[in-house]
Amino acid sequence: RTNKGAGGVIPPHHAAENKMQATKSAFFESQNYPVKIYSKRGDGIQGPWRFMTSNSIYLNMSSVKIPSVLCIKAKTTAKHEYSKTLSQKVDFKLRGDGTVTWRSMNASYAPIEFTRGGRVKTFNSYSNTTDAVTNYTFLLATPRCAVAVKSKKTKDQDAARSMELWVNDYFSFKDSSECEKPFMEYCKCENEFTRYDINECEASYGSA
């Protein structure tokens, strides 16, 4: 397995994250992002749905810092190619009060917006537990990574937005510029981004 830079997946927003996201929301709303979806090497994994249904994906970079989170990993548990829906088991590695713990949740996604070519552009996820609605609008999808704008809204709070770079098991440092450069160009967050270490997720709940 190749050494991967940083990674993870999707927990509830905390107050600090919401505060940081609020300062960027106007920027995200004002941009008309082009969507770049391709498979440069022709290895069969292309488009947001194909990427999202990789065996496992990891949060690599985010325009905000998620408090206490060391890494986030999402593993596909179900998928339906015709409807372009999927479900994931999401594991969070957390550090707090000098201890490291794991948290897990299930997430399901359905497409709500498509490109002119018929590929998914935006996925929607609804949480019965928190009553939160989360949208992921993809700006880039390659065989190894994806850049998406995340928008999460609850009945008590306005939408909080961030930009995220996700990678899968095909990603390695040799390919990092292909993924990180577009993230930085879209994000324009300079030093205000957070990198998450995928290797922290290597042994969640005692399994690799």
C-alpha positions in Angstrom: 0.0 0.0 0.0 1.5 3.4 -1.0 2.2 6.0 1.7 -0.5 8.5 1.7 -0.2 12.1 2.8 -3.3 13.0 4.8 -6.8 11.9 4.9 -10.3 11.5 6.4 -14.2 12.0 6.0 -17.3 13.9 7.6 -18.3 14.8 11.2 -20.8 17.3 12.6 -19.6 20.9 12.6 -18.4 22.4 15.8 -18.8 26.0 16.8 -15.2 26.9 15.9 -15.5 25.4 12.5 -18.8 27.2 11.8 -17.2 30.5 12.8 -14.3 30.0 10.3 -16.6 28.8 7.6 -18.9 31.8 8.0 -16.1 34.1 6.9 -15.6 32.1 3.7 -19.3 31.6 2.8 -19.6 34.7 0.7 -16.5 33.6 -1.3 -17.9 30.1 -2.0 -21.3 31.5 -3.0 -19.9 34.1 -5.4 -17.8 31.7 -7.4 -19.0 30.0 -10.7 -16.7 27.0 -10.5 -15.9 25.0 -13.7 -16.3 21.3 -13.1 -13.3 19.2 -14.2 -14.2 15.5 -14.2 -11.9 13.1 -16.0 -9.9 10.0 -15.9 -6.4 10.9 -17.1 -5.0 7.4 -17.0 -8.0 5.6 -18.3 -8.1 3.2 -15.3 -11.8 3.0 -15.0 -12.4 5.3 -12.0 -13.9 8.6 -13.1 -16.5 11.1 -12.0 -17.7 12.0 -8.5 -19.9 8.8 -8.1 -17.0 6.6 -9.2 -14.7 8.3 -6.8 -17.2 8.3 -3.9 -17.7 4.6 -4.3 -14.0 3.8 -4.0 -13.4 1.2 -1.4 -12.2 3.9 1.0 -11.7 7.6 0.8 -10.0 10.0 3.2 -10.1 13.7 3.9 -6.8 15.1 2.9 -7.1 18.9 3.1 -9.8 21.3 4.2 -10.2 25.0 4.2 -11.2 24.8 7.9 -9.8 23.0 10.9 -12.2 20.5 12.4 -11.6 20.5 16.2 -10.2 17.3 17.8 -10.2 15.4 14.5 -7.0 13.6 13.5 -8.4 11.8 10.5 -11.6 10.8 8.8 -12.1 7.7 6.6 -15.3 6.7 4.7 -15.7 3.1 3.5 -18.4 2.3 0.9 -21.0 -0.1 2.3 -23.6 0.0 -0.5 -24.0 1.5 -3.9 -26.5 1.6 -6.8 -25.0 2.6 -10.1 -28.3 3.3 -11.9 -29.5 5.7 -9.3 -26.0 6.9 -8.5 -26.7 6.5 -4.7 -24.4 5.2 -2.1 -23.9 4.6 1.6 -20.7 4.8 3.7 -19.4 3.9 7.1 -17.5 7.0 8.3 -14.9 6.6 11.0 -13.4 9.6 12.9 -10.2 9.5 14.9 -10.4 12.0 17.7 -8.0 13.4 20.2 -9.2 15.1 23.4 -8.1 15.3 27.1 -4.9 13.4 26.3 -6.8 10.4 24.9 -7.5 9.1 21.4 -10.9 7.7 20.6 -12.9 6.6 17.5 -16.3 7.6 16.5 -18.4 6.0 13.7 -21.5 7.0 11.8 -23.4 5.9 8.7 -24.1 8.3 5.8 -26.1 7.9 2.6 -25.9 10.1 -0.5 -28.2 10.8 -3.4 -27.5 13.0 -6.4 -29.4 16.4 -6.7 -27.4 18.0 -9.5 -25.8 16.7 -12.7 -23.3 18.0 -15.3 -24.4 18.5 -18.9 -22.6 15.2 -19.6 -24.9 13.4 -17.1 -22.4 12.9 -14.3 -23.2 13.7 -10.7 -22.2 17.3 -9.7 -23.8 17.5 -6.3 -24.6 14.8 -3.7 -27.0 15.4 -0.8 -27.0 13.7 2.5 -29.6 14.0 5.3 -29.0 13.1 9.0 -32.0 11.8 10.9 -30.0 12.1 14.1 -29.0 15.8 13.8 -31.6 16.9 11.2 -28.7 18.3 9.2 -28.6 18.6 5.4 -25.2 18.4 3.8 -24.4 19.0 0.1 -21.1 18.2 -1.7 -20.6 20.0 -5.0 -17.7 18.6 -6.9 -15.3 20.8 -8.7 -12.8 18.1 -9.7 -12.8 14.3 -9.8 -9.9 12.2 -10.9 -9.1 8.5 -10.4 -7.2 9.4 -7.2 -8.8 12.5 -5.7 -11.7 14.9 -5.7 -12.3 18.5 -4.7 -15.7 19.5 -3.4 -17.5 22.4 -1.7 -19.2 21.2 1.4 -22.3 23.0 2.6 -24.0 21.9 5.8 -27.2 23.4 7.2 -29.3 22.6 10.2 -32.7 24.1 11.2 -31.0 26.2 13.8 -28.0 27.4 11.8 -27.4 28.9 8.3 -25.3 26.9 5.9 -21.7 26.5 6.8 -19.3 26.1 3.9 -15.8 24.7 3.4 -13.7 23.3 0.6 -12.3 19.8 0.9 -9.8 17.6 -0.9 -10.5 13.8 -0.7 -8.2 11.0 -1.8 -8.5 7.3 -2.1 -6.2 4.3 -2.0 -4.8 5.1 -5.5 -3.4 8.4 -4.2 0.3 8.8 -3.4 2.7 11.6 -2.9 3.9 11.1 -6.5 0.5 12.3 -7.7 -0.1 14.9 -5.0 0.4 18.0 -7.3 -2.4 16.7 -9.5 -4.8 16.9 -6.5 -3.4 19.6 -4.2 -2.7 22.2 -6.9 -6.4 22.4 -8.0 -7.5 22.5 -4.4 -5.3 25.5 -3.6 -6.4 27.2 -6.9 -10.1 26.8 -6.0 -9.7 27.4 -2.3 -7.5 30.5 -2.4 -7.0 29.9 1.3 -3.2 30.2 1.2 -2.0 29.1 4.7 -5.5 28.9 6.1 -6.1 25.3 5.3 -5.7 22.1 7.4 -4.0 18.9 6.3 -5.2 15.6 7.7 -2.9 12.5 7.9 -4.4 9.5 6.2 -2.0 7.2 8.0 -3.8 8.0 11.2 -6.7 6.1 9.8 -4.7 3.0 8.9 -6.0 0.9 11.8 -9.5 1.9 12.7 -11.1 -0.3 15.3 -8.2 -2.7 15.1 -8.5 -3.3 11.4 -6.3 -2.0 8.6 
